């Protein structure tokens, strides 16, 4: 079994804890489903949020999904002028038999514009 990395992102409509839980939960669920993963396949997850998001930790959504024994960490994205606002990004380290080219990176909604080269 190889260690792989899965990327993803979602743009929130507003900075509210419940909305963040919903959107980050949807992103994580989609990452797991598209890659045929279970929580046991997760090694760790890094979350970043743009500086305009401060209502909650994105990792809280993972805990609410039942991802409770996986190391999670949150960080703030660089505050770059002109960057897309209200974005949560994910970098998940996983165990998978899929080849690197077979990993499905998930960019939901407007966030798909962030990585047109790998968004599926």
C-alpha positions as CSV (number, residue, x, y, z in Angstrom):
1,X,0.0,0.0,0.0
2,X,1.4,3.4,-1.0
3,X,1.2,6.7,0.7
4,X,-0.6,9.3,-1.5
5,X,-1.8,12.9,-1.2
6,X,-5.2,14.1,-2.1
7,X,-5.9,17.8,-2.7
8,X,-9.2,19.6,-2.5
9,X,-10.9,23.0,-1.8
10,X,-14.2,24.6,-1.4
11,X,-15.3,28.3,-1.4
12,X,-17.7,29.2,1.3
13,X,-20.6,31.6,0.7
14,X,-20.2,33.1,4.1
15,X,-18.1,32.9,7.3
16,X,-20.5,31.0,9.6
17,X,-19.5,27.9,11.6
18,X,-22.5,25.8,10.5
19,X,-21.9,26.7,6.9
20,X,-18.3,25.8,7.2
21,X,-19.2,22.4,8.8
22,X,-21.6,21.7,5.9
23,X,-19.2,22.7,3.1
24,X,-16.0,21.2,4.5
25,X,-18.0,18.0,5.4
26,X,-19.2,17.8,1.8
27,X,-15.7,18.3,0.5
28,X,-14.3,15.5,2.7
29,X,-17.2,13.2,1.9
30,X,-16.6,13.7,-1.8
31,X,-12.8,13.1,-1.4
32,X,-13.5,9.8,0.3
33,X,-16.1,8.7,-2.1
34,X,-14.3,9.6,-5.3
35,X,-11.2,7.8,-4.1
36,X,-12.9,4.8,-2.6
37,X,-11.5,5.6,0.8
38,X,-12.7,4.9,4.4
39,X,-11.6,6.8,7.5
40,X,-9.1,4.0,8.2
41,X,-7.2,4.9,5.0
42,X,-6.5,8.4,6.2
43,X,-3.0,9.1,7.7
44,X,-3.4,12.9,8.3
45,X,-5.2,15.9,7.0
46,X,-4.0,19.5,6.7
47,X,-6.6,22.2,6.4
48,X,-5.9,25.8,5.4
49,X,-8.4,28.7,5.4
50,X,-8.1,32.1,3.9
51,X,-7.6,35.0,6.4
52,X,-11.3,36.1,6.0
53,X,-12.5,32.8,7.6
54,X,-12.5,32.8,11.4
55,X,-15.9,31.4,12.6
56,X,-14.5,27.9,13.3
57,X,-11.7,25.4,12.6
58,X,-12.2,23.5,9.4
59,X,-11.0,20.3,11.2
60,X,-14.1,20.5,13.3
61,X,-16.1,19.3,10.3
62,X,-13.9,16.2,10.0
63,X,-14.5,15.3,13.7
64,X,-18.3,15.7,13.1
65,X,-18.0,13.2,10.2
66,X,-16.5,10.7,12.6
67,X,-12.9,11.2,11.6
68,X,-11.8,11.1,15.2
69,X,-8.5,9.2,15.4
70,X,-6.7,10.9,12.5
71,X,-4.2,13.7,13.1
72,X,-5.7,17.0,11.8
73,X,-4.2,20.5,11.7
74,X,-5.4,23.9,10.6
75,X,-3.4,26.8,9.2
76,X,-4.0,30.1,7.6
77,X,-3.4,30.7,3.9
78,X,-1.2,33.5,2.8
79,X,-3.0,36.8,2.5
80,X,-2.4,37.4,-1.2
81,X,-4.1,40.4,-2.9
82,X,-6.6,39.2,-5.5
83,X,-6.8,35.6,-4.1
84,X,-10.2,33.9,-4.0
85,X,-11.9,34.7,-0.7
86,X,-13.5,32.3,1.8
87,X,-11.6,29.2,0.7
88,X,-10.9,26.1,2.7
89,X,-8.2,23.9,1.3
90,X,-7.4,20.2,2.2
91,X,-4.3,18.2,1.8
92,X,-5.0,14.6,2.9
93,X,-2.4,11.9,3.2
94,X,-3.8,8.5,2.6
95,X,-2.9,4.9,2.1
96,X,-4.0,3.6,-1.3
97,X,-3.3,1.1,-4.0
98,X,-4.2,3.6,-6.6
99,X,-1.4,5.0,-8.8
100,X,-0.7,8.7,-8.3
101,X,-2.4,9.5,-11.6
102,X,-5.5,7.7,-10.3
103,X,-6.1,9.9,-7.3
104,X,-9.1,12.2,-7.7
105,X,-8.5,15.7,-6.4
106,X,-11.8,17.4,-5.5
107,X,-12.4,21.1,-6.0
108,X,-16.1,22.0,-5.3
109,X,-18.0,24.9,-6.8
110,X,-16.1,28.0,-7.6
111,X,-13.0,26.5,-6.1
112,X,-12.5,24.4,-9.2
113,X,-11.0,27.5,-10.8
114,X,-8.1,27.3,-8.3
115,X,-6.6,24.2,-9.9
116,X,-8.0,23.6,-13.4
117,X,-5.0,21.3,-14.0
118,X,-6.1,18.7,-11.4
119,X,-9.7,19.5,-10.5
120,X,-12.0,16.7,-11.5
